[in-house]
Amino acid sequence: MTDPRIEEEPAEHLRFRRYLTALEAVAEADEAELVAAVLRDEDAAMAQSAVVRHLDRRAARLLPDSRFTAWVHTMTGVVAERAFLVRRLREWALLGAIARGEPWAPEDITTASDWFQRTAVTERAAALPEALTLLAEHGRTRRVRNAATLRLPSRSSTVRPSASVPPPSG
């Protein structure tokens, strides 16, 4: 028996879940085609949301892999008409460059999105001390600056006195 007060789940929610399931299981050779198909859905916001979740999951798994750069290039071509998705892939590529010790510019990090800065201080592969130092000093939010400071090898082992604890008298 169903409760008449409970409405059926909206169709776009069902499609969203189906897309995520399909994207999680897709063979590497068919991934670009499936991402393009999802992006053709009539609900552009839902489709983009499903794709960005997929890109984030896949990029996190591929980050240390030698196929990462080629994957980013392929996916960037597929999502080229979606500025948000292109930016997300560009920021994943920056995380990859940091993780591999490749060149990057400080302004790439300081002008990156809040998502990038939060991810850069939490993603294991992106824990390059130079990037963490930059984020500890110039991160956009206090949360990012604190997380970066805690991840820095030379600073994380140092216990700092709390501002509410008075200095020892003596």
For each residue, the residues with C-beta under 8 A, 3 or more apart:
1:
2: 6
3: 6
4:
5:
6: 2 3
7:
8:
9: 13 14
10: 13 14
11: 14 15
12: 15 16 43 46
13: 9 10 16 17
14: 9 10 11 17 18
15: 11 12 18 19 41 43 46
16: 12 13 19 20 46 49 50
17: 13 14 20 21
18: 14 15 21 22
19: 15 16 22 23 38 41 47 50 54
20: 16 17 23 24 50 53 54
21: 17 18 24 25
22: 18 19 25 26 34 38
23: 19 20 26 31 34 35 38 50 51 54
24: 20 21 54 57
25: 21 22
26: 22 23 30 31 34
27: 30 31
28: 31
29:
30: 26 27 33 34
31: 23 26 27 28 34 35 58 74 75
32: 35 36 74 75 77 78
33: 30 36 37
34: 22 23 26 30 31 37 38
35: 23 31 32 38 39 51 54 75 78 79
36: 32 33 39 40 78
37: 33 34 40
38: 19 22 23 34 35 41 47 50 51
39: 35 36 44 47 48 51 78 79 82
40: 36 37 47
41: 15 19 38 44 46 47
42:
43: 12 15 46 47
44: 39 41 47 48
45: 48 49
46: 12 15 16 41 43 49 50
47: 19 38 39 40 41 43 44 50 51
48: 39 44 45 51 52 82 84 85
49: 16 45 46 52 53
50: 16 19 20 23 38 46 47 53 54
51: 23 35 38 39 47 48 54 55 79 82 85
52: 48 49 55 56 84 85 88
53: 20 49 50 56 57
54: 19 20 23 24 35 50 51 57 58
55: 51 52 58 59 75 79 85 88 89 92
56: 52 53 59 60 88 92
57: 24 53 54 60 61
58: 31 54 55 61 62 71
59: 55 56 62 63 68 71 72 89 92 95
60: 56 57 63 123
61: 57 58 65
62: 58 59 65 67 68 71
63: 59 60 68 92 95 96 99 123 125 126
64: 68 99 125
65: 61 62 68
66:
67: 62 70 71
68: 59 62 63 64 65 71 72 96
69: 72 73 93 96
70: 67 73 74
71: 58 59 62 67 68 74 75
72: 59 68 69 75 76 89 92 93 96
73: 69 70 76 77
74: 31 32 70 71 77 78
75: 31 32 35 55 71 72 78 79 89
76: 72 73 79 80 86 89 90
77: 32 73 74 80
78: 32 35 36 39 74 75
79: 35 39 51 55 75 76 82 85 86 89
80: 76 77 86
81:
82: 39 48 51 79 85 86
83: 86 87
84: 48 52 87 88
85: 48 51 52 55 79 82 88 89
86: 76 79 80 82 83 89 90
87: 83 84 90 91 113
88: 52 55 56 84 85 91 92 115
89: 55 59 72 75 76 79 85 86 92 93
90: 76 86 87 93 94
91: 87 88 94 95 112 113 115 116 119
92: 55 56 59 63 72 88 89 95 96
93: 69 72 89 90 96 97
94: 90 91 97 98 104 108 109 112 116
95: 59 63 91 92 98 99 116 119 120 123 125 126
96: 63 68 69 72 92 93 99 100 102 125
97: 93 94 100 102 103 104
98: 94 95 101 102 104 120 126 128 131
99: 63 64 95 96 123 125 126 128
100: 96 97
101: 98 128
102: 96 97 98
103: 97
104: 94 97 98 108 109 131
105: 108 109
106: 109 110 134 138
107: 110 111
108: 94 104 105 111 112
109: 94 104 105 106 112 116 117 120 131 134 135 138
110: 106 107 134 138 140
111: 107 108
112: 91 94 108 109 116 117 120
113: 87 91 116 117
114: 117 118 140 141 144
115: 88 91 118 119
116: 91 94 95 109 112 113 119 120
117: 109 112 113 114 120 121 135 139 140 141 144
118: 114 115 121 122 143 144 147
119: 91 95 115 116 122 123 126
120: 95 98 109 112 116 117 123 126 131 132 135 148
121: 117 118 132 135 139 144 147 148 151
122: 118 119 147
123: 60 63 95 99 119 120 126 127
124: 127
125: 63 64 95 96 99
126: 63 95 98 99 119 120 123 131
127: 123 124 131 132 151
128: 98 99 101 131 132
129: 132 133 152 153
130: 133 134
131: 98 104 109 120 126 127 128 134 135
132: 120 121 127 128 129 135 136 148 151 152
133: 129 130 136 137 148 152
134: 106 109 110 130 131 137 138
135: 109 117 120 121 131 132 138 139 144 145 147 148
136: 132 133 139 145 148 149 152 155
137: 133 134 145
138: 106 109 110 134 135 145
139: 117 121 135 136 144 145 148
140: 110 114 117 144
141: 114 117 144 145
142: 145 146
143: 118 146 147
144: 114 117 118 121 135 139 140 141 147 148
145: 135 136 137 138 139 141 142 148 149
146: 142 143 149 150
147: 118 121 122 135 143 144 150 151
148: 120 121 132 133 135 136 139 144 145 151 152
149: 136 145 146 152 155 156
150: 146 147 155 156
151: 121 127 132 147 148 156
152: 129 132 133 136 148 149 155 156
153: 129 156 157
154: 157 158
155: 136 149 150 152 158
156: 149 150 151 152 153
157: 153 154
158: 154 155
159:
160:
161: 165 167
162: 165
163:
164:
165: 161 162
166: 169
167: 161
168:
169: 166
170:
